[in-house]
Amino acid sequence: MKISLAIALAGLPRLWAQSPLSLAEAVQTGLEHNPAIEASSAGKDAAQSRIQSARSGLLPKLTYSESYQRSDNPVFVFGSLLTQHQFKQENFDLGALNSPNFLNNFQSQVRVNQVLYDFGATRSGVHSAELSSQVAGEDQRRARMGVIAGVAGAYFGAVLAKEHLAVAQESVRSAEADLQHAETVRSAGMSTDADVLSVRVHLAAMREREIQARYALDVAGAALDDALGLPLETQHQLSTALAPATLTNADLEQLDKSAIQQAPDTRKAELAVSVAEAQSDAARSALWPRISALGAFEADRQRFVTRGGANWLVGASLEWNVFDGGKDRSRTKEATQLLAAARAEQKRTDSAARLEVRRAYAAWKGAQERIAVAAAAVAQAEESLRITRNRYDAGLTTITELLRNETATLETKTNHLDAIYEQRLAATALELAAGALSGDSDALK
């Protein structure tokens, strides 16, 4: 009983691993487990941290320090006695002033510094960090789209490999039947050994295809696991059939607009211009003064907690880097040129996005037409094979003609499957190029 239970429990993981997996479920699994999603999320979190770092420039800086000094330096001793509130009449003695004894000074200090105005340098830095966070958000969105496209491609790649294997196995069975028939005909003295040998060669070729298809299916399954972020040994029972995708919004002009407005790369290029503008503003602000306020509280003691006094200080300062060898002006000029480069890159990215839409659109339309042609070719090849097989059975044609038709039928079926697969990939690529690919996209239905 215990052995039977152990065997049953050992079989549970594999049964679970082979439960039906639809394309929608595969996409969700990929979004949950693919490392690219984790990496992009970490990048987004890092960008959020940079915003907090930049905003810290708007808040006061509070520092606390503790120090200990011991010296007989006359100036040190004189000043420390004053700050410790321990200066006495006898300390005016010239001997004590010139050659004082060693003195301890334990100093505690709290300082507050607040920038009051810096001509927008800090706020430009905050704005730049916020824009960089939006760029990271587009990277995250691009990563999600990339995972969705990768999962869809790998999923249908595995389905295609399975269909290729089924077609190859069907061809092997057909060739085996041809061989049996050819041997029967030869035994009856109605054909020669050459016909049997021809069928054997054909059967060997079909078995080679079956072997290739079987190992291709193994690789396709591992590729799907990789896209899902799962161990490469995970088994799946794929439930979504390989069928053409139907896009409800396939207007080229609308896809063009969508690519400019929504595609992550074009959004990043637009944001890069805004980042460059903020950095240019920050560089120019360095040419102007910075006004700050300062507050400090200090306690000085001869012993760690006793024989001491305290004092405070408040003030304001204006700091203006009047001349630094042209460093700030060079930075301003650099920021201006980087802004010009970002604007040029935005134009290039917009054009590249529109070109990618056209490329994907052409691939999708071409695959659509190929599916119709390939489907018609399959029907014609099957009918031709049927007629040829009947003629061969009646002794009206040669084995060579029959085998040629069987090979042609195999090729047309394979081409039809390939056309559907490429149409699915092109539909996914089209929505990806338009920046509209998501788990609910038409390309995944």
C-alpha positions as CSV (number, residue, x, y, z in Angstrom):
1,M,0.0,0.0,0.0
2,K,2.8,2.4,0.9
3,I,4.6,1.6,-2.3
4,S,1.5,2.2,-4.4
5,L,1.0,5.6,-2.7
6,A,4.6,6.6,-3.3
7,I,4.3,5.8,-6.9
8,A,1.0,7.7,-7.2
9,L,2.5,10.8,-5.5
10,A,5.7,10.6,-7.7
11,G,3.5,10.8,-10.7
12,L,1.6,13.9,-9.7
13,P,4.2,16.5,-10.7
14,R,4.4,15.1,-14.2
15,L,0.6,15.0,-14.6
16,W,0.4,18.6,-13.4
17,A,3.2,19.6,-15.8
18,Q,1.2,18.1,-18.7
19,S,-2.1,19.8,-17.9
20,P,-3.5,21.7,-20.9
21,L,-1.8,25.0,-21.5
22,S,-3.5,27.6,-23.7
23,L,-1.7,30.5,-25.3
24,A,-3.3,33.0,-22.9
25,E,-2.1,30.9,-19.9
26,A,1.3,30.7,-21.4
27,V,1.5,34.4,-21.8
28,Q,0.5,34.9,-18.2
29,T,3.1,32.4,-17.1
30,G,5.8,34.2,-19.0
31,L,4.9,37.5,-17.5
32,E,5.1,36.0,-14.1
33,H,8.3,34.0,-14.5
34,N,10.4,35.3,-17.3
35,P,13.6,36.9,-15.9
36,A,13.3,39.9,-18.3
37,I,10.2,41.0,-16.3
38,E,12.1,40.9,-13.1
39,A,15.1,42.8,-14.5
40,S,12.8,45.5,-15.9
41,S,11.0,45.8,-12.6
42,A,14.3,46.2,-10.8
43,G,15.2,49.0,-13.3
44,K,11.9,50.8,-12.6
45,D,12.5,50.6,-8.8
46,A,16.0,51.9,-9.2
47,A,14.6,54.9,-11.2
48,Q,12.1,55.6,-8.4
49,S,14.9,55.6,-5.9
50,R,16.7,58.2,-8.1
51,I,13.7,60.4,-7.8
52,Q,13.8,60.3,-4.0
53,S,17.5,61.0,-4.2
54,A,17.0,64.1,-6.4
55,R,14.1,65.4,-4.2
56,S,16.4,65.3,-1.2
57,G,18.0,68.5,-2.6
58,L,14.8,70.3,-1.7
59,L,15.0,69.4,1.9
60,P,17.3,70.6,4.7
61,K,20.5,68.6,5.4
62,L,20.9,67.6,9.1
63,T,24.3,66.4,10.2
64,Y,25.6,65.3,13.6
65,S,29.3,64.9,14.5
66,E,31.3,64.0,17.6
67,S,35.0,64.6,17.9
68,Y,37.8,64.5,20.4
69,Q,41.0,66.6,20.4
70,R,43.9,67.0,22.9
71,S,46.7,69.6,22.4
72,D,48.8,72.2,24.1
73,N,48.7,74.5,21.1
74,P,48.2,78.0,22.6
75,V,45.5,78.9,20.1
76,F,43.7,75.6,20.5
77,V,43.8,75.9,24.3
78,F,42.7,79.5,24.3
79,G,39.8,79.0,21.9
80,S,38.7,75.7,23.6
81,L,38.5,77.3,27.0
82,L,36.3,80.0,25.6
83,T,33.9,77.6,23.8
84,Q,33.9,75.4,26.9
85,H,32.9,78.4,29.0
86,Q,35.9,77.6,31.3
87,F,38.1,80.7,30.7
88,K,39.2,82.3,33.9
89,Q,41.2,85.3,35.1
90,E,44.4,83.3,35.6
91,N,44.3,82.2,32.0
92,F,45.4,85.7,31.0
93,D,48.8,85.0,32.6
94,L,51.4,85.3,29.8
95,G,53.1,82.0,30.8
96,A,49.8,80.2,30.7
97,L,49.0,81.8,27.3
98,N,52.3,81.0,25.7
99,S,52.9,77.6,27.2
100,P,49.6,76.1,28.3
101,N,49.1,72.6,29.7
102,F,47.4,69.9,27.6
103,L,43.7,70.4,27.2
104,N,41.0,67.9,26.2
105,N,38.0,69.0,24.0
106,F,35.0,66.8,23.4
107,Q,32.9,68.5,20.8
108,S,29.3,67.6,19.8
109,Q,27.9,69.5,16.8
110,V,24.5,69.5,15.0
111,R,24.4,71.4,11.7
112,V,21.4,72.2,9.5
113,N,21.9,73.5,5.9
114,Q,19.1,74.5,3.6
115,V,19.4,75.6,0.0
116,L,17.0,78.6,-0.4
117,Y,17.5,79.2,-4.1
118,D,19.7,77.7,-6.8
119,F,18.1,79.1,-10.0
120,G,16.2,75.8,-10.6
121,A,19.2,73.4,-10.5
122,T,17.6,71.1,-7.9
123,R,14.1,71.2,-9.5
124,S,15.6,70.4,-12.9
125,G,17.4,67.5,-11.3
126,V,14.1,66.2,-9.8
127,H,12.3,66.7,-13.2
128,S,15.1,64.8,-15.0
129,A,14.9,61.9,-12.5
130,E,11.1,61.8,-12.9
131,L,11.5,61.6,-16.7
132,S,14.1,58.9,-16.3
133,S,11.6,57.0,-14.3
134,Q,9.1,57.2,-17.1
135,V,11.9,56.0,-19.5
136,A,12.4,53.0,-17.2
137,G,8.6,52.5,-17.3
138,E,8.8,52.3,-21.1
139,D,11.6,49.8,-20.8
140,Q,9.4,47.8,-18.5
141,R,6.5,48.0,-21.0
142,R,8.9,47.0,-23.8
143,A,10.1,44.1,-21.8
144,R,6.5,42.9,-21.2
145,M,5.7,43.2,-24.9
146,G,8.9,41.4,-25.7
147,V,8.0,38.5,-23.4
148,I,4.5,38.3,-24.9
149,A,5.9,38.2,-28.4
150,G,8.5,35.7,-27.4
151,V,6.0,33.4,-25.7
152,A,3.6,33.6,-28.6
153,G,6.4,32.8,-31.1
154,A,7.7,29.9,-29.0
155,Y,4.2,28.6,-28.3
156,F,3.2,28.4,-32.0
157,G,6.7,27.2,-32.8
158,A,6.1,24.2,-30.5
159,V,2.6,23.7,-32.0
160,L,4.1,23.9,-35.5
161,A,6.8,21.4,-34.6
162,K,4.1,19.0,-33.4
163,E,2.2,19.5,-36.6
164,H,5.3,18.9,-38.7
165,L,5.9,15.7,-36.8
166,A,2.3,14.6,-37.4
167,V,2.6,15.2,-41.1
168,A,6.0,13.4,-41.2
169,Q,4.5,10.4,-39.3
170,E,1.6,10.3,-41.7
171,S,4.0,10.3,-44.6
172,V,5.9,7.4,-43.1
173,R,2.7,5.4,-42.7
174,S,1.8,6.1,-46.3
175,A,5.2,5.1,-47.5
176,E,5.0,1.9,-45.4
177,A,1.7,1.1,-47.0
178,D,3.2,1.8,-50.5
179,L,6.1,-0.6,-49.7
180,Q,3.7,-3.3,-48.6
181,H,1.6,-2.8,-51.8
182,A,4.7,-2.7,-54.0
183,E,6.0,-6.0,-52.5
184,T,2.6,-7.6,-53.1
185,V,2.5,-6.5,-56.7
186,R,6.1,-7.7,-57.2
187,S,5.2,-11.1,-55.7
188,A,2.4,-11.3,-58.3
189,G,4.9,-10.7,-61.0
190,M,3.4,-7.4,-62.0
191,S,6.4,-5.2,-61.1
192,T,10.1,-5.3,-60.7
193,D,12.6,-5.0,-57.8
194,A,13.3,-1.5,-59.0
195,D,9.8,-0.4,-57.9
196,V,10.3,-1.9,-54.4
197,L,13.7,-0.3,-54.1
198,S,12.3,3.1,-55.1
199,V,9.7,2.8,-52.4
200,R,12.3,1.8,-49.8
201,V,14.4,4.9,-50.7
202,H,11.3,7.0,-50.4
203,L,10.4,5.4,-47.0
204,A,13.9,6.1,-45.7
205,A,13.6,9.7,-46.7
206,M,10.3,10.0,-44.9
207,R,11.7,8.4,-41.8
208,E,14.6,10.9,-41.9
209,R,12.0,13.7,-41.9
210,E,10.2,12.1,-39.0
211,I,13.5,11.9,-37.0
212,Q,14.3,15.5,-37.7
213,A,10.7,16.6,-36.8
214,R,10.8,14.6,-33.5
215,Y,14.0,16.3,-32.3
216,A,12.9,19.6,-33.6
217,L,9.8,19.2,-31.4
218,D,12.1,18.6,-28.3
219,V,14.0,21.8,-29.1
220,A,10.8,23.8,-29.7
221,G,9.4,22.6,-26.3
222,A,12.6,23.7,-24.6
223,A,12.4,27.1,-26.3
224,L,8.9,27.5,-25.0
225,D,10.0,26.7,-21.5
226,D,12.8,29.3,-21.8
227,A,10.3,31.9,-23.0
228,L,8.1,31.0,-20.0
229,G,10.9,31.2,-17.5
230,L,10.5,27.6,-16.5
231,P,12.9,24.7,-16.3
232,L,13.7,23.4,-19.8
233,E,12.5,19.9,-18.9
234,T,8.9,21.1,-18.2
235,Q,6.3,19.3,-20.4
236,H,3.2,20.9,-21.7
237,Q,0.0,19.9,-23.4
238,L,-0.6,22.8,-25.8
239,S,-4.4,23.4,-26.3
240,T,-4.4,26.4,-28.6
241,A,-4.5,25.3,-32.2
242,L,-2.3,26.7,-35.0
243,A,-4.9,28.9,-36.9
244,P,-4.6,32.2,-38.6
245,A,-5.0,35.3,-36.5
246,T,-7.7,37.9,-37.2
247,L,-6.7,41.5,-36.6
248,T,-9.7,43.9,-36.1
249,N,-7.6,47.0,-36.4
250,A,-5.3,46.5,-39.4
251,D,-5.5,50.0,-40.9
252,L,-1.9,51.0,-41.9
253,E,-2.5,54.7,-41.2
254,Q,-3.8,54.0,-37.7
255,L,-1.0,51.6,-37.0
256,D,1.4,54.4,-38.1
257,K,-0.1,56.8,-35.6
258,S,-0.1,54.1,-32.9
259,A,3.6,53.4,-33.4
260,I,4.5,57.1,-33.0
261,Q,2.3,57.6,-29.9
262,Q,2.5,54.3,-28.1
263,A,5.5,52.3,-29.2
264,P,8.0,52.1,-26.3
265,D,11.0,53.1,-28.4
266,T,9.3,56.2,-29.8
267,R,8.0,57.1,-26.3
268,K,11.5,56.7,-24.9
269,A,12.9,58.9,-27.7
270,E,10.3,61.6,-26.8
271,L,11.2,61.3,-23.1
272,A,14.9,61.5,-23.9
273,V,14.3,64.9,-25.4
274,S,12.6,66.1,-22.3
275,V,15.4,64.6,-20.1
276,A,18.0,66.5,-22.3
277,E,16.0,69.7,-21.9
278,A,15.9,69.3,-18.1
279,Q,19.7,68.6,-18.0
280,S,20.3,71.6,-20.2
281,D,18.3,73.8,-17.7
282,A,20.3,72.3,-14.8
283,A,23.6,73.0,-16.6
284,R,22.6,76.7,-17.2
285,S,21.6,77.1,-13.6
286,A,25.2,76.3,-12.5
287,L,26.2,79.7,-14.0
288,W,24.2,81.5,-11.3
289,P,24.7,81.8,-7.6
290,R,23.3,79.5,-4.9
291,I,21.8,81.0,-1.7
292,S,21.7,78.8,1.4
293,A,20.8,79.2,5.1
294,L,22.9,77.6,7.9
295,G,22.1,76.7,11.5
296,A,24.5,75.1,14.0
297,F,24.5,74.0,17.7
298,E,27.8,73.1,19.3
299,A,28.8,71.8,22.7
300,D,32.5,71.7,23.9
301,R,33.6,69.9,27.0
302,Q,36.9,69.2,28.8
303,R,35.4,65.9,30.0
304,F,33.0,63.7,28.1
305,V,29.9,65.0,29.8
306,T,31.0,67.8,32.2
307,R,33.0,71.0,32.4
308,G,31.8,72.4,29.1
309,G,29.5,74.9,27.4
310,A,27.3,75.3,24.4
311,N,26.9,77.9,21.6
312,W,24.8,78.3,18.5
313,L,25.1,79.9,15.1
314,V,22.7,80.9,12.3
315,G,23.6,82.5,9.0
316,A,23.1,82.7,5.3
317,S,25.5,82.4,2.4
318,L,25.7,83.3,-1.3
319,E,28.0,81.1,-3.4
320,W,28.8,82.1,-6.9
321,N,31.3,80.3,-9.0
322,V,32.5,83.4,-10.9
323,F,35.3,81.6,-12.8
324,D,36.1,77.9,-13.0
325,G,38.2,77.9,-16.2
326,G,35.1,77.6,-18.4
327,K,34.0,74.3,-16.9
328,D,30.3,75.3,-16.3
329,R,30.0,77.0,-19.7
330,S,31.4,73.9,-21.4
331,R,28.9,71.8,-19.6
332,T,26.1,74.1,-20.7
333,K,27.3,73.8,-24.3
334,E,27.6,70.0,-24.0
335,A,24.0,69.8,-22.7
336,T,22.8,72.0,-25.6
337,Q,24.4,69.6,-28.1
338,L,23.1,66.6,-26.4
339,L,19.6,68.1,-26.6
340,A,20.1,68.6,-30.3
341,A,21.2,65.0,-30.6
342,A,18.2,63.8,-28.7
343,R,15.8,65.6,-31.0
344,A,17.6,64.2,-34.1
345,E,17.4,60.7,-32.5
346,Q,13.7,61.2,-31.9
347,K,13.1,61.9,-35.6
348,R,15.2,58.8,-36.5
349,T,13.3,56.6,-34.1
350,D,9.9,57.8,-35.3
351,S,10.9,57.0,-38.9
352,A,12.3,53.6,-37.9
353,A,9.1,52.8,-36.0
354,R,6.9,53.6,-39.0
355,L,9.2,51.5,-41.2
356,E,8.9,48.6,-38.8
357,V,5.1,48.9,-39.0
358,R,5.3,48.7,-42.8
359,R,7.6,45.7,-42.7
360,A,5.4,43.8,-40.3
361,Y,2.3,44.8,-42.2
362,A,3.8,43.5,-45.4
363,A,4.8,40.3,-43.8
364,W,1.3,39.9,-42.3
365,K,-0.5,40.6,-45.6
366,G,1.9,38.3,-47.5
367,A,1.4,35.5,-45.1
368,Q,-2.4,36.0,-45.4
369,E,-2.2,35.5,-49.1
370,R,0.2,32.6,-48.8
371,I,-2.2,30.8,-46.5
372,A,-4.9,30.9,-49.2
373,V,-2.5,29.7,-51.9
374,A,-1.1,27.0,-49.7
375,A,-4.5,25.7,-48.7
376,A,-5.6,25.4,-52.3
377,A,-2.3,23.7,-53.1
378,V,-2.9,21.1,-50.3
379,A,-6.4,20.3,-51.7
380,Q,-5.0,20.0,-55.2
381,A,-2.1,17.8,-54.1
382,E,-4.3,15.5,-52.2
383,E,-6.7,15.1,-55.1
384,S,-3.8,14.5,-57.5
385,L,-2.4,11.9,-55.1
386,R,-5.7,10.2,-54.9
387,I,-6.0,10.0,-58.7
388,T,-2.4,8.9,-59.1
389,R,-2.8,6.1,-56.4
390,N,-5.9,4.8,-58.2
391,R,-4.1,4.8,-61.5
392,Y,-1.1,3.0,-60.0
393,D,-3.4,0.4,-58.5
394,A,-4.9,-0.1,-62.0
395,G,-1.4,-0.3,-63.5
396,L,-1.8,2.9,-65.5
397,T,1.1,4.8,-64.0
398,T,4.5,4.2,-62.5
399,I,5.7,4.0,-58.8
400,T,7.9,7.0,-59.5
401,E,4.8,9.2,-60.3
402,L,3.1,8.0,-57.2
403,L,6.1,8.8,-55.0
404,R,6.5,12.2,-56.6
405,N,2.9,13.0,-55.8
406,E,3.3,11.8,-52.2
407,T,6.4,14.0,-51.7
408,A,4.5,17.0,-53.3
409,T,1.6,16.4,-50.9
410,L,4.0,16.4,-47.9
411,E,5.6,19.7,-49.1
412,T,2.3,21.4,-49.6
413,K,1.0,20.4,-46.2
414,T,4.3,21.7,-44.6
415,N,4.1,24.9,-46.6
416,H,0.5,25.5,-45.4
417,L,1.5,25.0,-41.8
418,D,4.5,27.3,-42.2
419,A,2.3,30.0,-43.8
420,I,-0.1,29.9,-40.8
421,Y,2.8,30.1,-38.4
422,E,4.4,33.0,-40.2
423,Q,1.0,34.8,-40.3
424,R,0.7,34.4,-36.5
425,L,4.3,35.8,-36.0
426,A,3.6,38.6,-38.4
427,A,0.4,39.6,-36.6
428,T,2.2,39.6,-33.3
429,A,5.1,41.6,-34.8
430,L,2.6,44.1,-36.2
431,E,0.9,44.8,-32.9
432,L,4.4,44.9,-31.2
433,A,5.6,47.5,-33.8
434,A,2.4,49.6,-33.2
435,G,3.0,49.5,-29.4
436,A,-0.3,47.8,-28.9
437,L,0.7,44.2,-28.0
438,S,-0.8,43.0,-24.7
439,G,-2.3,39.8,-23.2
440,D,-5.6,40.7,-24.8
441,S,-4.3,41.5,-28.3
442,D,-6.1,40.0,-31.3
443,A,-2.8,38.5,-32.4
444,L,-3.1,36.1,-29.4
445,K,-6.6,35.0,-29.9
